[in-house]
Amino acid sequence: MKYLKLTLVTLLLCAFGYLLVAIMPKSTIPLTTHNSAVEKEPMQNTHVNVPIIDERKYPVQSQRTTNIDKPPLKNMTPQPSAYIPPITQSPTPMHYTGDLHDHEAYKQYHTNQERELKIAFTDASKQKIMRLEALIARGIKEGISQDEIAFAKEKVSGLKAMNKQLQDELNMQN
């Protein structure tokens, strides 16, 4: 059985190789053989002409630039530090420990999970809305286009609407 498998694999590899040779385009470059016994004549013209560049026409420029060469930017304001989200260990999610045959208890567990998620979203969205509004004010001050400002305000209003909707849902549950 082992030799049969080896024979079949060998036949398949040969057939694949033959197929590759058959579909390869014919080479237009003539093949030459290397004959070390034949000595070639040394090249006659080994001198290469290199053009001389007139430095008066094409002055050499330094690749290094300094801040002195650049004009100062107008209305330069200090950049606030980048937002870095707090890195904390995620709380271990509580798994349902009740009886899986008790539908009402599992439904209550699921409702509590949804309520906790809504509370977490509303808390986080309040901070995010304040940050985005500060960035919009900064963008207006620095002269960002009205389209981009309108787009950002639309996103903030969407966050506020979702926040309000979730607050209403939480109030209805209580």
Chimera marker file (.cmm) of the C-alpha trace (Angstrom):
<marker_set name="trace">
<marker id="1" x="0.000" y="0.000" z="0.000" r="1" g="1" b="0" radius="0.5"/>
<marker id="2" x="2.854" y="2.353" z="0.867" r="1" g="1" b="0" radius="0.5"/>
<marker id="3" x="4.580" y="1.752" z="-2.469" r="1" g="1" b="0" radius="0.5"/>
<marker id="4" x="1.336" y="2.267" z="-4.340" r="1" g="1" b="0" radius="0.5"/>
<marker id="5" x="0.890" y="5.709" z="-2.763" r="1" g="1" b="0" radius="0.5"/>
<marker id="6" x="4.495" y="6.642" z="-3.545" r="1" g="1" b="0" radius="0.5"/>
<marker id="7" x="4.057" y="5.480" z="-7.152" r="1" g="1" b="0" radius="0.5"/>
<marker id="8" x="0.852" y="7.517" z="-7.560" r="1" g="1" b="0" radius="0.5"/>
<marker id="9" x="2.447" y="10.639" z="-6.084" r="1" g="1" b="0" radius="0.5"/>
<marker id="10" x="5.442" y="10.235" z="-8.383" r="1" g="1" b="0" radius="0.5"/>
<marker id="11" x="3.194" y="9.856" z="-11.425" r="1" g="1" b="0" radius="0.5"/>
<marker id="12" x="1.199" y="12.936" z="-10.433" r="1" g="1" b="0" radius="0.5"/>
<marker id="13" x="4.381" y="14.993" z="-10.021" r="1" g="1" b="0" radius="0.5"/>
<marker id="14" x="5.646" y="13.846" z="-13.420" r="1" g="1" b="0" radius="0.5"/>
<marker id="15" x="2.315" y="14.690" z="-15.058" r="1" g="1" b="0" radius="0.5"/>
<marker id="16" x="2.329" y="18.117" z="-13.395" r="1" g="1" b="0" radius="0.5"/>
<marker id="17" x="5.897" y="18.763" z="-14.598" r="1" g="1" b="0" radius="0.5"/>
<marker id="18" x="4.993" y="17.702" z="-18.127" r="1" g="1" b="0" radius="0.5"/>
<marker id="19" x="1.981" y="20.027" z="-18.036" r="1" g="1" b="0" radius="0.5"/>
<marker id="20" x="4.154" y="22.941" z="-16.931" r="1" g="1" b="0" radius="0.5"/>
<marker id="21" x="6.627" y="22.280" z="-19.750" r="1" g="1" b="0" radius="0.5"/>
<marker id="22" x="3.792" y="22.014" z="-22.257" r="1" g="1" b="0" radius="0.5"/>
<marker id="23" x="2.144" y="25.328" z="-21.307" r="1" g="1" b="0" radius="0.5"/>
<marker id="24" x="5.335" y="27.362" z="-20.901" r="1" g="1" b="0" radius="0.5"/>
<marker id="25" x="5.895" y="29.798" z="-23.792" r="1" g="1" b="0" radius="0.5"/>
<marker id="26" x="8.817" y="29.059" z="-26.055" r="1" g="1" b="0" radius="0.5"/>
<marker id="27" x="11.864" y="31.133" z="-25.220" r="1" g="1" b="0" radius="0.5"/>
<marker id="28" x="13.012" y="33.556" z="-27.931" r="1" g="1" b="0" radius="0.5"/>
<marker id="29" x="16.442" y="33.936" z="-26.340" r="1" g="1" b="0" radius="0.5"/>
<marker id="30" x="18.926" y="31.440" z="-27.791" r="1" g="1" b="0" radius="0.5"/>
<marker id="31" x="20.523" y="29.194" z="-25.218" r="1" g="1" b="0" radius="0.5"/>
<marker id="32" x="24.294" y="29.083" z="-25.159" r="1" g="1" b="0" radius="0.5"/>
<marker id="33" x="26.546" y="26.663" z="-23.447" r="1" g="1" b="0" radius="0.5"/>
<marker id="34" x="29.479" y="27.644" z="-21.336" r="1" g="1" b="0" radius="0.5"/>
<marker id="35" x="32.778" y="26.345" z="-22.548" r="1" g="1" b="0" radius="0.5"/>
<marker id="36" x="35.611" y="27.087" z="-20.137" r="1" g="1" b="0" radius="0.5"/>
<marker id="37" x="38.241" y="25.805" z="-22.561" r="1" g="1" b="0" radius="0.5"/>
<marker id="38" x="37.608" y="28.644" z="-25.005" r="1" g="1" b="0" radius="0.5"/>
<marker id="39" x="39.265" y="31.871" z="-23.944" r="1" g="1" b="0" radius="0.5"/>
<marker id="40" x="37.524" y="35.039" z="-24.972" r="1" g="1" b="0" radius="0.5"/>
<marker id="41" x="39.352" y="38.071" z="-26.215" r="1" g="1" b="0" radius="0.5"/>
<marker id="42" x="39.558" y="40.949" z="-23.743" r="1" g="1" b="0" radius="0.5"/>
<marker id="43" x="37.143" y="43.803" z="-24.382" r="1" g="1" b="0" radius="0.5"/>
<marker id="44" x="38.589" y="46.509" z="-26.558" r="1" g="1" b="0" radius="0.5"/>
<marker id="45" x="36.580" y="49.546" z="-25.384" r="1" g="1" b="0" radius="0.5"/>
<marker id="46" x="36.352" y="49.441" z="-21.629" r="1" g="1" b="0" radius="0.5"/>
<marker id="47" x="36.395" y="53.220" z="-21.172" r="1" g="1" b="0" radius="0.5"/>
<marker id="48" x="33.026" y="54.718" z="-20.186" r="1" g="1" b="0" radius="0.5"/>
<marker id="49" x="32.271" y="58.351" z="-20.912" r="1" g="1" b="0" radius="0.5"/>
<marker id="50" x="30.797" y="60.109" z="-17.886" r="1" g="1" b="0" radius="0.5"/>
<marker id="51" x="29.296" y="63.536" z="-18.561" r="1" g="1" b="0" radius="0.5"/>
<marker id="52" x="30.679" y="66.408" z="-16.526" r="1" g="1" b="0" radius="0.5"/>
<marker id="53" x="28.010" y="68.537" z="-14.876" r="1" g="1" b="0" radius="0.5"/>
<marker id="54" x="28.599" y="72.275" z="-14.790" r="1" g="1" b="0" radius="0.5"/>
<marker id="55" x="27.967" y="73.264" z="-11.166" r="1" g="1" b="0" radius="0.5"/>
<marker id="56" x="27.245" y="76.849" z="-12.152" r="1" g="1" b="0" radius="0.5"/>
<marker id="57" x="24.207" y="75.770" z="-14.175" r="1" g="1" b="0" radius="0.5"/>
<marker id="58" x="23.112" y="73.088" z="-11.733" r="1" g="1" b="0" radius="0.5"/>
<marker id="59" x="24.152" y="74.044" z="-8.210" r="1" g="1" b="0" radius="0.5"/>
<marker id="60" x="24.389" y="71.226" z="-5.721" r="1" g="1" b="0" radius="0.5"/>
<marker id="61" x="21.642" y="71.532" z="-3.148" r="1" g="1" b="0" radius="0.5"/>
<marker id="62" x="21.941" y="70.279" z="0.358" r="1" g="1" b="0" radius="0.5"/>
<marker id="63" x="19.422" y="67.607" z="1.247" r="1" g="1" b="0" radius="0.5"/>
<marker id="64" x="19.241" y="68.754" z="4.825" r="1" g="1" b="0" radius="0.5"/>
<marker id="65" x="16.740" y="71.459" z="5.629" r="1" g="1" b="0" radius="0.5"/>
<marker id="66" x="16.356" y="73.332" z="8.839" r="1" g="1" b="0" radius="0.5"/>
<marker id="67" x="13.421" y="75.035" z="10.454" r="1" g="1" b="0" radius="0.5"/>
<marker id="68" x="15.069" y="78.384" z="9.692" r="1" g="1" b="0" radius="0.5"/>
<marker id="69" x="14.347" y="77.879" z="5.986" r="1" g="1" b="0" radius="0.5"/>
<marker id="70" x="10.614" y="77.416" z="6.574" r="1" g="1" b="0" radius="0.5"/>
<marker id="71" x="8.301" y="80.374" z="7.136" r="1" g="1" b="0" radius="0.5"/>
<marker id="72" x="6.536" y="80.410" z="10.511" r="1" g="1" b="0" radius="0.5"/>
<marker id="73" x="2.928" y="79.211" z="10.529" r="1" g="1" b="0" radius="0.5"/>
<marker id="74" x="0.270" y="81.771" z="11.348" r="1" g="1" b="0" radius="0.5"/>
<marker id="75" x="-2.081" y="81.276" z="14.283" r="1" g="1" b="0" radius="0.5"/>
<marker id="76" x="0.017" y="78.482" z="15.667" r="1" g="1" b="0" radius="0.5"/>
<marker id="77" x="-1.663" y="77.025" z="18.714" r="1" g="1" b="0" radius="0.5"/>
<marker id="78" x="-0.217" y="74.380" z="20.980" r="1" g="1" b="0" radius="0.5"/>
<marker id="79" x="-1.478" y="70.920" z="20.101" r="1" g="1" b="0" radius="0.5"/>
<marker id="80" x="-3.335" y="69.142" z="22.885" r="1" g="1" b="0" radius="0.5"/>
<marker id="81" x="-2.016" y="65.759" z="23.782" r="1" g="1" b="0" radius="0.5"/>
<marker id="82" x="-3.490" y="62.864" z="21.846" r="1" g="1" b="0" radius="0.5"/>
<marker id="83" x="-6.401" y="61.009" z="23.381" r="1" g="1" b="0" radius="0.5"/>
<marker id="84" x="-5.228" y="57.826" z="25.015" r="1" g="1" b="0" radius="0.5"/>
<marker id="85" x="-8.040" y="55.618" z="26.266" r="1" g="1" b="0" radius="0.5"/>
<marker id="86" x="-7.683" y="54.325" z="29.782" r="1" g="1" b="0" radius="0.5"/>
<marker id="87" x="-6.116" y="50.895" z="29.823" r="1" g="1" b="0" radius="0.5"/>
<marker id="88" x="-7.602" y="48.748" z="32.519" r="1" g="1" b="0" radius="0.5"/>
<marker id="89" x="-8.207" y="45.090" z="32.916" r="1" g="1" b="0" radius="0.5"/>
<marker id="90" x="-11.635" y="44.188" z="31.609" r="1" g="1" b="0" radius="0.5"/>
<marker id="91" x="-13.988" y="42.984" z="34.276" r="1" g="1" b="0" radius="0.5"/>
<marker id="92" x="-14.693" y="39.295" z="34.085" r="1" g="1" b="0" radius="0.5"/>
<marker id="93" x="-18.171" y="38.886" z="32.645" r="1" g="1" b="0" radius="0.5"/>
<marker id="94" x="-20.633" y="37.206" z="34.921" r="1" g="1" b="0" radius="0.5"/>
<marker id="95" x="-21.924" y="33.996" z="33.426" r="1" g="1" b="0" radius="0.5"/>
<marker id="96" x="-25.407" y="32.783" z="34.057" r="1" g="1" b="0" radius="0.5"/>
<marker id="97" x="-25.248" y="30.436" z="37.016" r="1" g="1" b="0" radius="0.5"/>
<marker id="98" x="-28.940" y="29.655" z="37.367" r="1" g="1" b="0" radius="0.5"/>
<marker id="99" x="-31.004" y="26.798" z="36.044" r="1" g="1" b="0" radius="0.5"/>
<marker id="100" x="-31.080" y="26.803" z="32.245" r="1" g="1" b="0" radius="0.5"/>
<marker id="101" x="-34.571" y="25.323" z="32.300" r="1" g="1" b="0" radius="0.5"/>
<marker id="102" x="-35.889" y="28.383" z="34.178" r="1" g="1" b="0" radius="0.5"/>
<marker id="103" x="-36.794" y="30.664" z="31.281" r="1" g="1" b="0" radius="0.5"/>
<marker id="104" x="-37.888" y="33.628" z="33.424" r="1" g="1" b="0" radius="0.5"/>
<marker id="105" x="-34.647" y="33.683" z="35.427" r="1" g="1" b="0" radius="0.5"/>
<marker id="106" x="-32.538" y="33.613" z="32.257" r="1" g="1" b="0" radius="0.5"/>
<marker id="107" x="-34.703" y="36.355" z="30.718" r="1" g="1" b="0" radius="0.5"/>
<marker id="108" x="-34.105" y="38.519" z="33.810" r="1" g="1" b="0" radius="0.5"/>
<marker id="109" x="-30.337" y="37.845" z="33.556" r="1" g="1" b="0" radius="0.5"/>
<marker id="110" x="-30.378" y="38.903" z="29.896" r="1" g="1" b="0" radius="0.5"/>
<marker id="111" x="-32.381" y="42.053" z="30.728" r="1" g="1" b="0" radius="0.5"/>
<marker id="112" x="-29.839" y="43.000" z="33.421" r="1" g="1" b="0" radius="0.5"/>
<marker id="113" x="-26.988" y="42.567" z="30.924" r="1" g="1" b="0" radius="0.5"/>
<marker id="114" x="-28.719" y="44.848" z="28.399" r="1" g="1" b="0" radius="0.5"/>
<marker id="115" x="-29.366" y="47.450" z="31.113" r="1" g="1" b="0" radius="0.5"/>
<marker id="116" x="-25.690" y="47.431" z="32.159" r="1" g="1" b="0" radius="0.5"/>
<marker id="117" x="-24.639" y="47.829" z="28.524" r="1" g="1" b="0" radius="0.5"/>
<marker id="118" x="-26.974" y="50.810" z="28.062" r="1" g="1" b="0" radius="0.5"/>
<marker id="119" x="-25.661" y="52.452" z="31.221" r="1" g="1" b="0" radius="0.5"/>
<marker id="120" x="-22.061" y="51.940" z="30.091" r="1" g="1" b="0" radius="0.5"/>
<marker id="121" x="-22.856" y="53.443" z="26.678" r="1" g="1" b="0" radius="0.5"/>
<marker id="122" x="-24.538" y="56.526" z="28.138" r="1" g="1" b="0" radius="0.5"/>
<marker id="123" x="-21.642" y="57.122" z="30.528" r="1" g="1" b="0" radius="0.5"/>
<marker id="124" x="-19.045" y="56.771" z="27.776" r="1" g="1" b="0" radius="0.5"/>
<marker id="125" x="-21.041" y="58.816" z="25.265" r="1" g="1" b="0" radius="0.5"/>
<marker id="126" x="-21.225" y="61.813" z="27.614" r="1" g="1" b="0" radius="0.5"/>
<marker id="127" x="-17.424" y="61.988" z="27.768" r="1" g="1" b="0" radius="0.5"/>
<marker id="128" x="-17.105" y="61.386" z="24.022" r="1" g="1" b="0" radius="0.5"/>
<marker id="129" x="-19.621" y="64.136" z="23.208" r="1" g="1" b="0" radius="0.5"/>
<marker id="130" x="-17.698" y="66.633" z="25.340" r="1" g="1" b="0" radius="0.5"/>
<marker id="131" x="-14.425" y="65.668" z="23.608" r="1" g="1" b="0" radius="0.5"/>
<marker id="132" x="-15.935" y="65.907" z="20.119" r="1" g="1" b="0" radius="0.5"/>
<marker id="133" x="-17.487" y="69.288" z="20.857" r="1" g="1" b="0" radius="0.5"/>
<marker id="134" x="-14.098" y="70.562" z="22.020" r="1" g="1" b="0" radius="0.5"/>
<marker id="135" x="-12.513" y="69.251" z="18.814" r="1" g="1" b="0" radius="0.5"/>
<marker id="136" x="-15.231" y="70.928" z="16.720" r="1" g="1" b="0" radius="0.5"/>
<marker id="137" x="-14.571" y="74.240" z="18.472" r="1" g="1" b="0" radius="0.5"/>
<marker id="138" x="-10.866" y="73.845" z="17.806" r="1" g="1" b="0" radius="0.5"/>
<marker id="139" x="-11.582" y="72.997" z="14.165" r="1" g="1" b="0" radius="0.5"/>
<marker id="140" x="-13.682" y="76.134" z="13.763" r="1" g="1" b="0" radius="0.5"/>
<marker id="141" x="-10.902" y="78.198" z="15.319" r="1" g="1" b="0" radius="0.5"/>
<marker id="142" x="-8.280" y="76.680" z="13.007" r="1" g="1" b="0" radius="0.5"/>
<marker id="143" x="-10.385" y="77.116" z="9.878" r="1" g="1" b="0" radius="0.5"/>
<marker id="144" x="-11.542" y="73.630" z="8.917" r="1" g="1" b="0" radius="0.5"/>
<marker id="145" x="-14.055" y="73.527" z="6.051" r="1" g="1" b="0" radius="0.5"/>
<marker id="146" x="-17.739" y="73.924" z="6.835" r="1" g="1" b="0" radius="0.5"/>
<marker id="147" x="-18.527" y="70.517" z="5.299" r="1" g="1" b="0" radius="0.5"/>
<marker id="148" x="-16.229" y="68.734" z="7.745" r="1" g="1" b="0" radius="0.5"/>
<marker id="149" x="-17.599" y="70.714" z="10.680" r="1" g="1" b="0" radius="0.5"/>
<marker id="150" x="-21.189" y="69.946" z="9.625" r="1" g="1" b="0" radius="0.5"/>
<marker id="151" x="-20.286" y="66.252" z="9.317" r="1" g="1" b="0" radius="0.5"/>
<marker id="152" x="-18.783" y="66.234" z="12.816" r="1" g="1" b="0" radius="0.5"/>
<marker id="153" x="-21.788" y="68.063" z="14.279" r="1" g="1" b="0" radius="0.5"/>
<marker id="154" x="-24.064" y="65.486" z="12.643" r="1" g="1" b="0" radius="0.5"/>
<marker id="155" x="-22.127" y="62.700" z="14.345" r="1" g="1" b="0" radius="0.5"/>
<marker id="156" x="-22.357" y="64.453" z="17.709" r="1" g="1" b="0" radius="0.5"/>
<marker id="157" x="-26.096" y="64.953" z="17.297" r="1" g="1" b="0" radius="0.5"/>
<marker id="158" x="-26.429" y="61.240" z="16.474" r="1" g="1" b="0" radius="0.5"/>
<marker id="159" x="-24.590" y="60.355" z="19.678" r="1" g="1" b="0" radius="0.5"/>
<marker id="160" x="-26.834" y="62.697" z="21.659" r="1" g="1" b="0" radius="0.5"/>
<marker id="161" x="-29.960" y="61.164" z="20.108" r="1" g="1" b="0" radius="0.5"/>
<marker id="162" x="-28.800" y="57.632" z="20.894" r="1" g="1" b="0" radius="0.5"/>
<marker id="163" x="-27.896" y="58.714" z="24.430" r="1" g="1" b="0" radius="0.5"/>
<marker id="164" x="-31.368" y="60.198" z="24.926" r="1" g="1" b="0" radius="0.5"/>
<marker id="165" x="-33.058" y="57.109" z="23.485" r="1" g="1" b="0" radius="0.5"/>
<marker id="166" x="-31.142" y="54.808" z="25.814" r="1" g="1" b="0" radius="0.5"/>
<marker id="167" x="-31.862" y="57.075" z="28.811" r="1" g="1" b="0" radius="0.5"/>
<marker id="168" x="-35.583" y="56.912" z="27.964" r="1" g="1" b="0" radius="0.5"/>
<marker id="169" x="-35.432" y="53.118" z="27.696" r="1" g="1" b="0" radius="0.5"/>
<marker id="170" x="-33.655" y="52.899" z="31.045" r="1" g="1" b="0" radius="0.5"/>
<marker id="171" x="-36.247" y="55.176" z="32.671" r="1" g="1" b="0" radius="0.5"/>
<marker id="172" x="-39.097" y="53.063" z="31.253" r="1" g="1" b="0" radius="0.5"/>
<marker id="173" x="-37.569" y="49.867" z="32.689" r="1" g="1" b="0" radius="0.5"/>
<marker id="174" x="-37.376" y="51.385" z="36.178" r="1" g="1" b="0" radius="0.5"/>
<link id1="1" id2="2" r="1" g="1" b="0" radius="0.2"/>
<link id1="2" id2="3" r="1" g="1" b="0" radius="0.2"/>
<link id1="3" id2="4" r="1" g="1" b="0" radius="0.2"/>
<link id1="4" id2="5" r="1" g="1" b="0" radius="0.2"/>
<link id1="5" id2="6" r="1" g="1" b="0" radius="0.2"/>
<link id1="6" id2="7" r="1" g="1" b="0" radius="0.2"/>
<link id1="7" id2="8" r="1" g="1" b="0" radius="0.2"/>
<link id1="8" id2="9" r="1" g="1" b="0" radius="0.2"/>
<link id1="9" id2="10" r="1" g="1" b="0" radius="0.2"/>
<link id1="10" id2="11" r="1" g="1" b="0" radius="0.2"/>
<link id1="11" id2="12" r="1" g="1" b="0" radius="0.2"/>
<link id1="12" id2="13" r="1" g="1" b="0" radius="0.2"/>
<link id1="13" id2="14" r="1" g="1" b="0" radius="0.2"/>
<link id1="14" id2="15" r="1" g="1" b="0" radius="0.2"/>
<link id1="15" id2="16" r="1" g="1" b="0" radius="0.2"/>
<link id1="16" id2="17" r="1" g="1" b="0" radius="0.2"/>
<link id1="17" id2="18" r="1" g="1" b="0" radius="0.2"/>
<link id1="18" id2="19" r="1" g="1" b="0" radius="0.2"/>
<link id1="19" id2="20" r="1" g="1" b="0" radius="0.2"/>
<link id1="20" id2="21" r="1" g="1" b="0" radius="0.2"/>
<link id1="21" id2="22" r="1" g="1" b="0" radius="0.2"/>
<link id1="22" id2="23" r="1" g="1" b="0" radius="0.2"/>
<link id1="23" id2="24" r="1" g="1" b="0" radius="0.2"/>
<link id1="24" id2="25" r="1" g="1" b="0" radius="0.2"/>
<link id1="25" id2="26" r="1" g="1" b="0" radius="0.2"/>
<link id1="26" id2="27" r="1" g="1" b="0" radius="0.2"/>
<link id1="27" id2="28" r="1" g="1" b="0" radius="0.2"/>
<link id1="28" id2="29" r="1" g="1" b="0" radius="0.2"/>
<link id1="29" id2="30" r="1" g="1" b="0" radius="0.2"/>
<link id1="30" id2="31" r="1" g="1" b="0" radius="0.2"/>
<link id1="31" id2="32" r="1" g="1" b="0" radius="0.2"/>
<link id1="32" id2="33" r="1" g="1" b="0" radius="0.2"/>
<link id1="33" id2="34" r="1" g="1" b="0" radius="0.2"/>
<link id1="34" id2="35" r="1" g="1" b="0" radius="0.2"/>
<link id1="35" id2="36" r="1" g="1" b="0" radius="0.2"/>
<link id1="36" id2="37" r="1" g="1" b="0" radius="0.2"/>
<link id1="37" id2="38" r="1" g="1" b="0" radius="0.2"/>
<link id1="38" id2="39" r="1" g="1" b="0" radius="0.2"/>
<link id1="39" id2="40" r="1" g="1" b="0" radius="0.2"/>
<link id1="40" id2="41" r="1" g="1" b="0" radius="0.2"/>
<link id1="41" id2="42" r="1" g="1" b="0" radius="0.2"/>
<link id1="42" id2="43" r="1" g="1" b="0" radius="0.2"/>
<link id1="43" id2="44" r="1" g="1" b="0" radius="0.2"/>
<link id1="44" id2="45" r="1" g="1" b="0" radius="0.2"/>
<link id1="45" id2="46" r="1" g="1" b="0" radius="0.2"/>
<link id1="46" id2="47" r="1" g="1" b="0" radius="0.2"/>
<link id1="47" id2="48" r="1" g="1" b="0" radius="0.2"/>
<link id1="48" id2="49" r="1" g="1" b="0" radius="0.2"/>
<link id1="49" id2="50" r="1" g="1" b="0" radius="0.2"/>
<link id1="50" id2="51" r="1" g="1" b="0" radius="0.2"/>
<link id1="51" id2="52" r="1" g="1" b="0" radius="0.2"/>
<link id1="52" id2="53" r="1" g="1" b="0" radius="0.2"/>
<link id1="53" id2="54" r="1" g="1" b="0" radius="0.2"/>
<link id1="54" id2="55" r="1" g="1" b="0" radius="0.2"/>
<link id1="55" id2="56" r="1" g="1" b="0" radius="0.2"/>
<link id1="56" id2="57" r="1" g="1" b="0" radius="0.2"/>
<link id1="57" id2="58" r="1" g="1" b="0" radius="0.2"/>
<link id1="58" id2="59" r="1" g="1" b="0" radius="0.2"/>
<link id1="59" id2="60" r="1" g="1" b="0" radius="0.2"/>
<link id1="60" id2="61" r="1" g="1" b="0" radius="0.2"/>
<link id1="61" id2="62" r="1" g="1" b="0" radius="0.2"/>
<link id1="62" id2="63" r="1" g="1" b="0" radius="0.2"/>
<link id1="63" id2="64" r="1" g="1" b="0" radius="0.2"/>
<link id1="64" id2="65" r="1" g="1" b="0" radius="0.2"/>
<link id1="65" id2="66" r="1" g="1" b="0" radius="0.2"/>
<link id1="66" id2="67" r="1" g="1" b="0" radius="0.2"/>
<link id1="67" id2="68" r="1" g="1" b="0" radius="0.2"/>
<link id1="68" id2="69" r="1" g="1" b="0" radius="0.2"/>
<link id1="69" id2="70" r="1" g="1" b="0" radius="0.2"/>
<link id1="70" id2="71" r="1" g="1" b="0" radius="0.2"/>
<link id1="71" id2="72" r="1" g="1" b="0" radius="0.2"/>
<link id1="72" id2="73" r="1" g="1" b="0" radius="0.2"/>
<link id1="73" id2="74" r="1" g="1" b="0" radius="0.2"/>
<link id1="74" id2="75" r="1" g="1" b="0" radius="0.2"/>
<link id1="75" id2="76" r="1" g="1" b="0" radius="0.2"/>
<link id1="76" id2="77" r="1" g="1" b="0" radius="0.2"/>
<link id1="77" id2="78" r="1" g="1" b="0" radius="0.2"/>
<link id1="78" id2="79" r="1" g="1" b="0" radius="0.2"/>
<link id1="79" id2="80" r="1" g="1" b="0" radius="0.2"/>
<link id1="80" id2="81" r="1" g="1" b="0" radius="0.2"/>
<link id1="81" id2="82" r="1" g="1" b="0" radius="0.2"/>
<link id1="82" id2="83" r="1" g="1" b="0" radius="0.2"/>
<link id1="83" id2="84" r="1" g="1" b="0" radius="0.2"/>
<link id1="84" id2="85" r="1" g="1" b="0" radius="0.2"/>
<link id1="85" id2="86" r="1" g="1" b="0" radius="0.2"/>
<link id1="86" id2="87" r="1" g="1" b="0" radius="0.2"/>
<link id1="87" id2="88" r="1" g="1" b="0" radius="0.2"/>
<link id1="88" id2="89" r="1" g="1" b="0" radius="0.2"/>
<link id1="89" id2="90" r="1" g="1" b="0" radius="0.2"/>
<link id1="90" id2="91" r="1" g="1" b="0" radius="0.2"/>
<link id1="91" id2="92" r="1" g="1" b="0" radius="0.2"/>
<link id1="92" id2="93" r="1" g="1" b="0" radius="0.2"/>
<link id1="93" id2="94" r="1" g="1" b="0" radius="0.2"/>
<link id1="94" id2="95" r="1" g="1" b="0" radius="0.2"/>
<link id1="95" id2="96" r="1" g="1" b="0" radius="0.2"/>
<link id1="96" id2="97" r="1" g="1" b="0" radius="0.2"/>
<link id1="97" id2="98" r="1" g="1" b="0" radius="0.2"/>
<link id1="98" id2="99" r="1" g="1" b="0" radius="0.2"/>
<link id1="99" id2="100" r="1" g="1" b="0" radius="0.2"/>
<link id1="100" id2="101" r="1" g="1" b="0" radius="0.2"/>
<link id1="101" id2="102" r="1" g="1" b="0" radius="0.2"/>
<link id1="102" id2="103" r="1" g="1" b="0" radius="0.2"/>
<link id1="103" id2="104" r="1" g="1" b="0" radius="0.2"/>
<link id1="104" id2="105" r="1" g="1" b="0" radius="0.2"/>
<link id1="105" id2="106" r="1" g="1" b="0" radius="0.2"/>
<link id1="106" id2="107" r="1" g="1" b="0" radius="0.2"/>
<link id1="107" id2="108" r="1" g="1" b="0" radius="0.2"/>
<link id1="108" id2="109" r="1" g="1" b="0" radius="0.2"/>
<link id1="109" id2="110" r="1" g="1" b="0" radius="0.2"/>
<link id1="110" id2="111" r="1" g="1" b="0" radius="0.2"/>
<link id1="111" id2="112" r="1" g="1" b="0" radius="0.2"/>
<link id1="112" id2="113" r="1" g="1" b="0" radius="0.2"/>
<link id1="113" id2="114" r="1" g="1" b="0" radius="0.2"/>
<link id1="114" id2="115" r="1" g="1" b="0" radius="0.2"/>
<link id1="115" id2="116" r="1" g="1" b="0" radius="0.2"/>
<link id1="116" id2="117" r="1" g="1" b="0" radius="0.2"/>
<link id1="117" id2="118" r="1" g="1" b="0" radius="0.2"/>
<link id1="118" id2="119" r="1" g="1" b="0" radius="0.2"/>
<link id1="119" id2="120" r="1" g="1" b="0" radius="0.2"/>
<link id1="120" id2="121" r="1" g="1" b="0" radius="0.2"/>
<link id1="121" id2="122" r="1" g="1" b="0" radius="0.2"/>
<link id1="122" id2="123" r="1" g="1" b="0" radius="0.2"/>
<link id1="123" id2="124" r="1" g="1" b="0" radius="0.2"/>
<link id1="124" id2="125" r="1" g="1" b="0" radius="0.2"/>
<link id1="125" id2="126" r="1" g="1" b="0" radius="0.2"/>
<link id1="126" id2="127" r="1" g="1" b="0" radius="0.2"/>
<link id1="127" id2="128" r="1" g="1" b="0" radius="0.2"/>
<link id1="128" id2="129" r="1" g="1" b="0" radius="0.2"/>
<link id1="129" id2="130" r="1" g="1" b="0" radius="0.2"/>
<link id1="130" id2="131" r="1" g="1" b="0" radius="0.2"/>
<link id1="131" id2="132" r="1" g="1" b="0" radius="0.2"/>
<link id1="132" id2="133" r="1" g="1" b="0" radius="0.2"/>
<link id1="133" id2="134" r="1" g="1" b="0" radius="0.2"/>
<link id1="134" id2="135" r="1" g="1" b="0" radius="0.2"/>
<link id1="135" id2="136" r="1" g="1" b="0" radius="0.2"/>
<link id1="136" id2="137" r="1" g="1" b="0" radius="0.2"/>
<link id1="137" id2="138" r="1" g="1" b="0" radius="0.2"/>
<link id1="138" id2="139" r="1" g="1" b="0" radius="0.2"/>
<link id1="139" id2="140" r="1" g="1" b="0" radius="0.2"/>
<link id1="140" id2="141" r="1" g="1" b="0" radius="0.2"/>
<link id1="141" id2="142" r="1" g="1" b="0" radius="0.2"/>
<link id1="142" id2="143" r="1" g="1" b="0" radius="0.2"/>
<link id1="143" id2="144" r="1" g="1" b="0" radius="0.2"/>
<link id1="144" id2="145" r="1" g="1" b="0" radius="0.2"/>
<link id1="145" id2="146" r="1" g="1" b="0" radius="0.2"/>
<link id1="146" id2="147" r="1" g="1" b="0" radius="0.2"/>
<link id1="147" id2="148" r="1" g="1" b="0" radius="0.2"/>
<link id1="148" id2="149" r="1" g="1" b="0" radius="0.2"/>
<link id1="149" id2="150" r="1" g="1" b="0" radius="0.2"/>
<link id1="150" id2="151" r="1" g="1" b="0" radius="0.2"/>
<link id1="151" id2="152" r="1" g="1" b="0" radius="0.2"/>
<link id1="152" id2="153" r="1" g="1" b="0" radius="0.2"/>
<link id1="153" id2="154" r="1" g="1" b="0" radius="0.2"/>
<link id1="154" id2="155" r="1" g="1" b="0" radius="0.2"/>
<link id1="155" id2="156" r="1" g="1" b="0" radius="0.2"/>
<link id1="156" id2="157" r="1" g="1" b="0" radius="0.2"/>
<link id1="157" id2="158" r="1" g="1" b="0" radius="0.2"/>
<link id1="158" id2="159" r="1" g="1" b="0" radius="0.2"/>
<link id1="159" id2="160" r="1" g="1" b="0" radius="0.2"/>
<link id1="160" id2="161" r="1" g="1" b="0" radius="0.2"/>
<link id1="161" id2="162" r="1" g="1" b="0" radius="0.2"/>
<link id1="162" id2="163" r="1" g="1" b="0" radius="0.2"/>
<link id1="163" id2="164" r="1" g="1" b="0" radius="0.2"/>
<link id1="164" id2="165" r="1" g="1" b="0" radius="0.2"/>
<link id1="165" id2="166" r="1" g="1" b="0" radius="0.2"/>
<link id1="166" id2="167" r="1" g="1" b="0" radius="0.2"/>
<link id1="167" id2="168" r="1" g="1" b="0" radius="0.2"/>
<link id1="168" id2="169" r="1" g="1" b="0" radius="0.2"/>
<link id1="169" id2="170" r="1" g="1" b="0" radius="0.2"/>
<link id1="170" id2="171" r="1" g="1" b="0" radius="0.2"/>
<link id1="171" id2="172" r="1" g="1" b="0" radius="0.2"/>
<link id1="172" id2="173" r="1" g="1" b="0" radius="0.2"/>
<link id1="173" id2="174" r="1" g="1" b="0" radius="0.2"/>
</marker_set>
